[in-house]
Amino acid sequence: MQAVLKRENRLGRQKEHFWVIGLTPTLVISFIELVALGSLNKAGVEPLDVFHLASSKNIRKIILVHNHPSGNLTPSGEDINLTNNLKMGAKYLNIEILDHLIISETGYASVPI
């Protein structure tokens, strides 16, 4: 994902990006989809956008990934709330969120699930 982020031009890297990675039952990547592009510190993620492609492709395992343009990998309160809200929605759709990663150009961290 860091390689994907680095392909963005310098201005694009100054915005939060939010991706969903869909995985097959054997954990092979089925898709990587950019579902939100926001501002410096917020991506404006809509749950429908997060689950739409997974649901339409009958994918039952996903990984959430977003960047922090600041480089700070500490999950914010909003990151934790979003993860918890998406977890509740995923439960009703029978989709498992395996991880929620925060990435920067130099590293990554996992949001507690």
Protein Blocks (a to p, Z undefined) as FASTA:
>chain_A
ZZmmmmpcfklmmpccdddddddfkopafbdcdfbdcdfkbghiafklmmmmmmmnopab
dcdddddfkopabdcfklmmmmmmmmmmmmmnopacfbdcdddfkbccdddZZ
